[in-house]
């Protein structure tokens, strides 16, 4: 890099930082500025545009499978791991907030938590969010891990655990790595069965969410079960 190129390079990054301080950065420029801290000795403007074109937005990059990131041209393993670490920090932040306020106060917070937790997973995971009487998060626990197109549901384990930690509300959550955006018949059967079993012992099923193709789908909204 020539002295002239280096001056432009450094000046451009300083302009990005100043625009950030003035709240004038576009999302693409925010990504570019972030990349300057991870990749300090390279022009990252082209890489930033390519990442946006491939994954859609910063959230899509953070939640992409690690293998997709490491295989992306121009993106090294360390940078890919940084994005996954950043995603985990987002999940931790959402989880902390849900532990300190009722989940219905900010539905977008719950949605973001679910999306950042399960988007980009390469196999199905079935999670249970246990809530207290104020509908604040007590625990998020993995009930099962399956394959790309199936995972088990263990109602007895869910009910026993809910009683043990005095949960009065439960949120079910799973993903479809295959991209299928509809609940399967087994999803519907398991949801209805759990709703009935828990209702009989005073535990409410708040909802069953499905994460697929970067979107969140609600069993309650489509009337899958009766509360």
MARMIVO-239975 format. One record per residue (C-alpha): y, z, x; chain; residue in three letters. Coordinates in steps of 0.2 Angstrom, whole numbers, always signed. Each point is the difference from the previous one (the first is absolute). Example, Ala and Ser with C-alpha at 12.3 -4.5 7.8 and 13.67 -1.06 7.14 Angstrom:
# MARMIVO-239975
+-------+-------+-------+------+------+
| north |    up |  east | kelo | gudo |
+-------+-------+-------+------+------+
|   -22 |   +39 |   +62 |    A |  Ala |
|   +17 |    -3 |    +6 |    A |  Ser |
+-------+-------+-------+------+------+
# end
This chain:
# MARMIVO-239975
+-------+-------+-------+------+------+
| north |    up |  east | kelo | gudo |
+-------+-------+-------+------+------+
|    +0 |    +0 |    +0 |    A |  Unk |
|   +17 |    -5 |    +7 |    A |  Unk |
|   +15 |   +12 |    +1 |    A |  Unk |
|    +8 |   -10 |   -15 |    A |  Unk |
|   -16 |    +1 |   -10 |    A |  Unk |
|    -1 |   +19 |    +4 |    A |  Unk |
|   +18 |    +3 |    -6 |    A |  Unk |
|    -4 |    -9 |   -16 |    A |  Unk |
|   -16 |    +9 |    -2 |    A |  Unk |
|    +8 |   +17 |    +2 |    A |  Unk |
|   +15 |    -5 |   -10 |    A |  Unk |
|   -10 |    -6 |   -15 |    A |  Unk |
|   -10 |   +17 |    +0 |    A |  Unk |
|   +16 |   +10 |    +1 |    A |  Unk |
|    +7 |   -11 |   -15 |    A |  Unk |
|   -16 |    +4 |   -10 |    A |  Unk |
|    +2 |   +19 |    +3 |    A |  Unk |
|   +19 |    -1 |    -5 |    A |  Unk |
|    -5 |    -9 |   -16 |    A |  Unk |
|   -13 |   +13 |    -3 |    A |  Unk |
|   +13 |   +14 |    +2 |    A |  Unk |
|   +11 |   -10 |   -13 |    A |  Unk |
|   -14 |    -2 |   -12 |    A |  Unk |
|    +1 |   -19 |    +1 |    A |  Unk |
|   -18 |    -4 |    +6 |    A |  Unk |
|   -11 |   -11 |   -10 |    A |  Unk |
|   -18 |    +5 |    -1 |    A |  Unk |
|    -5 |   -14 |   +13 |    A |  Unk |
|   +13 |    +7 |   +12 |    A |  Unk |
|    -6 |   +18 |    -3 |    A |  Unk |
|   -17 |    -6 |    +6 |    A |  Unk |
|    +7 |    -9 |   +15 |    A |  Unk |
|   +10 |   +16 |    +5 |    A |  Unk |
|   -16 |   +10 |    -2 |    A |  Unk |
|    -9 |   -12 |   +11 |    A |  Unk |
|   +13 |    +1 |   +14 |    A |  Unk |
|    -5 |   +18 |    +2 |    A |  Unk |
|   -19 |    -4 |    +1 |    A |  Unk |
|    +2 |   -16 |   +10 |    A |  Unk |
|   +15 |    +3 |   +11 |    A |  Unk |
|    -1 |   -14 |   +12 |    A |  Unk |
|    -2 |   -15 |   -11 |    A |  Unk |
|   +10 |   -10 |   -13 |    A |  Unk |
|    -8 |    +5 |   -17 |    A |  Unk |
|   +10 |   -10 |   -12 |    A |  Unk |
|   -13 |   -13 |    -2 |    A |  Unk |
|   -14 |   +13 |    -1 |    A |  Unk |
|    +9 |    +9 |   -14 |    A |  Unk |
|    +2 |   -16 |   -10 |    A |  Unk |
|   -18 |    -4 |    +2 |    A |  Unk |
|    -6 |   +17 |    -5 |    A |  Unk |
|   +11 |    +0 |   -16 |    A |  Unk |
|    -7 |   -18 |    -4 |    A |  Unk |
|   -18 |    +6 |    +2 |    A |  Unk |
|    +1 |   +18 |    -8 |    A |  Unk |
|   +15 |    -2 |   -12 |    A |  Unk |
|    +9 |   +16 |    +4 |    A |  Unk |
|    +0 |   +16 |   +12 |    A |  Unk |
|   -12 |    +9 |   -12 |    A |  Unk |
|   -12 |   -15 |    +0 |    A |  Unk |
|    +0 |    +1 |   +19 |    A |  Unk |
|    -3 |   +19 |    +1 |    A |  Unk |
|   -14 |    -1 |   -13 |    A |  Unk |
|    -9 |   -16 |    +7 |    A |  Unk |
|   -17 |    +3 |    +8 |    A |  Unk |
|    +1 |    +4 |   +19 |    A |  Unk |
|   -11 |   -15 |    +4 |    A |  Unk |
|   +12 |   -12 |    -9 |    A |  Unk |
|   +14 |    +8 |   +10 |    A |  Unk |
|    -9 |    -1 |   +17 |    A |  Unk |
|    -5 |   -18 |    -3 |    A |  Unk |
|   +18 |    -5 |    -5 |    A |  Unk |
|    +7 |   -11 |   +14 |    A |  Unk |
|   +13 |    +9 |   +11 |    A |  Unk |
|    -4 |   +17 |    -7 |    A |  Unk |
|    -9 |   +11 |   +13 |    A |  Unk |
|   -12 |   +14 |    -4 |    A |  Unk |
|   +13 |   +14 |    +4 |    A |  Unk |
|   +12 |    -7 |   -13 |    A |  Unk |
|   -13 |    -2 |   -13 |    A |  Unk |
|    -5 |   +18 |    +2 |    A |  Unk |
|   +18 |    +5 |    -1 |    A |  Unk |
|    +1 |    -8 |   -17 |    A |  Unk |
|   -15 |    +9 |    -6 |    A |  Unk |
|    +7 |   +16 |    +7 |    A |  Unk |
|   +16 |    -3 |    -9 |    A |  Unk |
|   -10 |    -3 |   -16 |    A |  Unk |
|    -9 |   +17 |    +2 |    A |  Unk |
|   +16 |    +9 |    +2 |    A |  Unk |
|    +6 |    -8 |   -16 |    A |  Unk |
|   -15 |    +6 |    -9 |    A |  Unk |
|    +2 |   +18 |    +7 |    A |  Unk |
|   +18 |    +0 |    -6 |    A |  Unk |
|    -5 |    -6 |   -18 |    A |  Unk |
|   -14 |   +13 |    +0 |    A |  Unk |
|   +12 |   +14 |    +5 |    A |  Unk |
|   +13 |    -4 |   -14 |    A |  Unk |
|   -14 |    -1 |   -13 |    A |  Unk |
|    -6 |   +17 |    +5 |    A |  Unk |
|   +17 |    +7 |    -3 |    A |  Unk |
|    +5 |    -8 |   -16 |    A |  Unk |
|    -9 |    -6 |   -16 |    A |  Unk |
|    -6 |   -18 |    +2 |    A |  Unk |
|    +8 |    -6 |   -16 |    A |  Unk |
|   +17 |    +4 |    +7 |    A |  Unk |
|    -1 |   -16 |   +11 |    A |  Unk |
|   -13 |   -12 |    -5 |    A |  Unk |
|    +6 |   -12 |   +14 |    A |  Unk |
|    -5 |   +14 |   +12 |    A |  Unk |
|   -18 |    +1 |    -7 |    A |  Unk |
|    -1 |   -19 |    +0 |    A |  Unk |
|    +6 |    -2 |   +18 |    A |  Unk |
|   -13 |   +14 |    +6 |    A |  Unk |
|   -14 |    -9 |    -8 |    A |  Unk |
|    +5 |   -17 |    +7 |    A |  Unk |
|    +3 |    +6 |   +17 |    A |  Unk |
|   -16 |   +10 |    +0 |    A |  Unk |
|   -12 |   -14 |    -5 |    A |  Unk |
|    +8 |   -16 |    +2 |    A |  Unk |
|    -8 |    -9 |   +15 |    A |  Unk |
|   -17 |    +9 |    -1 |    A |  Unk |
|   -14 |   -11 |    +3 |    A |  Unk |
|   -13 |   +10 |   -10 |    A |  Unk |
|    +2 |    +9 |   -17 |    A |  Unk |
|    +5 |   +18 |    +0 |    A |  Unk |
|    +0 |   +11 |   -15 |    A |  Unk |
|   +13 |   +14 |    +1 |    A |  Unk |
|    +4 |   +15 |   -11 |    A |  Unk |
|   +17 |    +8 |    -1 |    A |  Unk |
|    -1 |   +18 |    -7 |    A |  Unk |
|   +15 |    +7 |    -8 |    A |  Unk |
|    +5 |   +17 |    -5 |    A |  Unk |
|    +7 |    +6 |   -17 |    A |  Unk |
|   +17 |    -6 |    +5 |    A |  Unk |
|    -7 |   -17 |    +5 |    A |  Unk |
|    +3 |    +2 |   +18 |    A |  Unk |
|   -12 |    -6 |   +13 |    A |  Unk |
|   -13 |   +12 |    +6 |    A |  Unk |
|   -11 |   -11 |    +9 |    A |  Unk |
|    -5 |   -19 |    +3 |    A |  Unk |
|   -18 |    -1 |    +4 |    A |  Unk |
|   -12 |   -15 |    +3 |    A |  Unk |
|   -14 |    +0 |   -13 |    A |  Unk |
|    -9 |   -15 |    +8 |    A |  Unk |
|    +1 |   -14 |   +12 |    A |  Unk |
|    -9 |   -16 |    -5 |    A |  Unk |
|    -1 |   -19 |    +4 |    A |  Unk |
|   +13 |   -14 |    -2 |    A |  Unk |
|    -4 |    -1 |   -19 |    A |  Unk |
|    -7 |   +17 |    -5 |    A |  Unk |
|    +1 |   +19 |    +2 |    A |  Unk |
|    -9 |   +14 |    -9 |    A |  Unk |
|    +8 |   +13 |   -11 |    A |  Unk |
|    -7 |   +18 |    +0 |    A |  Unk |
|    +6 |    +9 |   -16 |    A |  Unk |
|    -9 |   +16 |    +3 |    A |  Unk |
|    +9 |    +2 |   +17 |    A |  Unk |
|   +17 |    -4 |    -7 |    A |  Unk |
|    -2 |   +13 |   -14 |    A |  Unk |
|    -7 |   +14 |   +12 |    A |  Unk |
|   +14 |    -3 |   +12 |    A |  Unk |
|   +13 |    +0 |   -14 |    A |  Unk |
|    -6 |   +17 |    -6 |    A |  Unk |
|    -1 |    +7 |   +18 |    A |  Unk |
|   +18 |    -4 |    +4 |    A |  Unk |
|    +7 |    +4 |   -18 |    A |  Unk |
|    +5 |   -18 |    -3 |    A |  Unk |
|    +5 |    -4 |   -18 |    A |  Unk |
|    +4 |   -18 |    +2 |    A |  Unk |
|    -8 |   -14 |    +9 |    A |  Unk |
|    +5 |   -17 |    +6 |    A |  Unk |
|   -14 |   -13 |    +5 |    A |  Unk |
|    +4 |   -13 |   +12 |    A |  Unk |
|   -10 |   -14 |    +8 |    A |  Unk |
|    +3 |   -17 |    +8 |    A |  Unk |
|    -7 |   -18 |    -1 |    A |  Unk |
|    +0 |    -8 |   +17 |    A |  Unk |
|    -7 |   -16 |    -8 |    A |  Unk |
|   +17 |    -2 |    -8 |    A |  Unk |
|    -7 |    +1 |   -18 |    A |  Unk |
|   +14 |    +7 |   -10 |    A |  Unk |
|   -10 |    +6 |   -15 |    A |  Unk |
|   -11 |   +16 |    -3 |    A |  Unk |
|   -18 |    -4 |    +0 |    A |  Unk |
|   -12 |    +5 |   -13 |    A |  Unk |
|    -7 |   +14 |   +11 |    A |  Unk |
|   +18 |    +6 |    +3 |    A |  Unk |
|    +3 |    +1 |   -19 |    A |  Unk |
|   -16 |    +9 |    -4 |    A |  Unk |
|    +3 |   +13 |   +14 |    A |  Unk |
|   +18 |    +3 |    -5 |    A |  Unk |
|    -4 |    +3 |   -19 |    A |  Unk |
|   -15 |   +11 |    +5 |    A |  Unk |
|   +11 |   +11 |   +12 |    A |  Unk |
|   +14 |    +1 |   -13 |    A |  Unk |
|   -12 |    +7 |   -13 |    A |  Unk |
|    -9 |   +12 |   +12 |    A |  Unk |
|   +17 |    +7 |    +7 |    A |  Unk |
|    +8 |    +1 |   -17 |    A |  Unk |
|   -14 |   +11 |    -6 |    A |  Unk |
|    +4 |   +13 |   +13 |    A |  Unk |
|   +19 |    -1 |    -1 |    A |  Unk |
|    +3 |   -12 |   +14 |    A |  Unk |
|   +11 |   -15 |    -4 |    A |  Unk |
|    -2 |   -18 |    +8 |    A |  Unk |
|   +18 |    -5 |    +3 |    A |  Unk |
|    -5 |   -18 |    +5 |    A |  Unk |
|   -12 |   -11 |   +10 |    A |  Unk |
|   +10 |   -12 |   +12 |    A |  Unk |
|    -7 |   -15 |    +8 |    A |  Unk |
|    +8 |    -8 |   +16 |    A |  Unk |
|    -3 |   -18 |    +2 |    A |  Unk |
|   +10 |   -14 |    +8 |    A |  Unk |
|   +14 |   +12 |    +4 |    A |  Unk |
|    +2 |    +5 |   -18 |    A |  Unk |
|    -4 |   +15 |   -10 |    A |  Unk |
|    -9 |    -1 |   -17 |    A |  Unk |
|    -1 |   +14 |   -13 |    A |  Unk |
|   -15 |    +4 |   -11 |    A |  Unk |
|   +11 |   +10 |   -11 |    A |  Unk |
|   +12 |   -14 |    -3 |    A |  Unk |
|   -14 |   -12 |    -6 |    A |  Unk |
|    -8 |   +13 |   -11 |    A |  Unk |
|   -16 |    +2 |   +10 |    A |  Unk |
|    -3 |   +18 |    -6 |    A |  Unk |
|    +6 |   +12 |   -13 |    A |  Unk |
|    +8 |   +16 |    +6 |    A |  Unk |
+-------+-------+-------+------+------+
# end
